[in-house]
Amino acid sequence: MILDRTPINMNEVEDILKELPEGEKKEETELFLKKFLNASNSQAKKIKEALEKADLLKLKREHIVKIVDMLPEDASDLNKIFADISLNEEEINKILEIVKSSK
């Protein structure tokens, strides 16, 4: 039964997988994560916390999850995440600085 729908980043998925029993689906998911996981757990937590504290009104939890997973390097990468919202230059620079400072 689904109690709540909360977006989580791939690092959080990896943590949840550690608690699950071994199985074929777990192995498939672990292989997927190895291919696409860009940040270490500590780096992901640092970025997530910094973005939450950044006090940007347009920044939702879904966006934070995508930023942590993709680690955008420039404005064009960031605009792919925010396809439905337009960010001003100050907001873009603030988000990119948070990502760069935690690498």
N, C-alpha and C positions, 0 to 999 in steps of 0.2 A: 504494500500500500504506500503510495506517495503522500508524504505529509507536507512537504515543502519543496519548492523549486528555487534553488539558489545556484547561480552560476559559480563554478569553481575553476581555478586554473589547473593546468596539467600537473603541476607540482603537488597540488592538493589531491588530485586523483591518484598520483603515485603513493602518497601517504595512506590513502584509504585502501589501496590495493595490498599494502603490506599486512593489513588486518584480515584480509579475506583468505579462505582456504585455497590451496592449489587447485588448478583446473585449466582446461583448454582456453576458456575465455580470459582467464587471468593472464595466461602466457601471451595471448594475442594482444591484449591491451598493453602489457609491459613492452612488447616489441614495438608497438605503435609509439609509445611514449619515448623509447630510446631514439627513434628516428626524429621526433619533432620537439623534444624537450630542449629548450634553449637556455634556461636559467637554472642555477643551483637552487636548492630549497632556501638557503639563507638569502640569496640574491632576490628570489621571488618574493619572500616575505618583506624584505627591505623596500622593494619597489611598491608593493601593495600598500604597506603602511604609509609610505611617503605620499602616494597618490591620494589616499584617503584623507590625509592631513592637509593636502594642497588647497582645499576649500575652493574647488572649481565646480560651479553649479551645473555645468553641462556634463560633468563626468559621473557616469553611473557605474554601478558594480559590474555590469556586463562589459563596459569599456575597460575597466581596470583589469578584468580577467584577460581580455584580448591583448592588452598592452603587455601584461606579464608574460603571456604565451608567445607573442610575436617579437617583443623587444625592438620596436621601431627605431630606425636610425636617423630618419629625416622626415620632413613634413609630408612627403608623398606617401610614405609608409603609414604615417599616422592618419592621414586622410582616408586611407582604405578602411581603417577601423571606425572612423567617424563619418561614414558615408551618409548617414541620416541627419547629421548635425554639422554645422559649419563652425569651426573654431577660429578665433582671431589669432594673430601672430603671437601675442603675449601668452596665450593659453598653450599654443603649440610649443613655444620655446620652453615654457615651464615644465611641460610633460616630458619633452625630449631631454631636458637637463636632469630631471629625476632619473630617467632611464640610464643616461650616460654616467651619472655620478655613482650609480650602484654597480657598475660593471667592474 
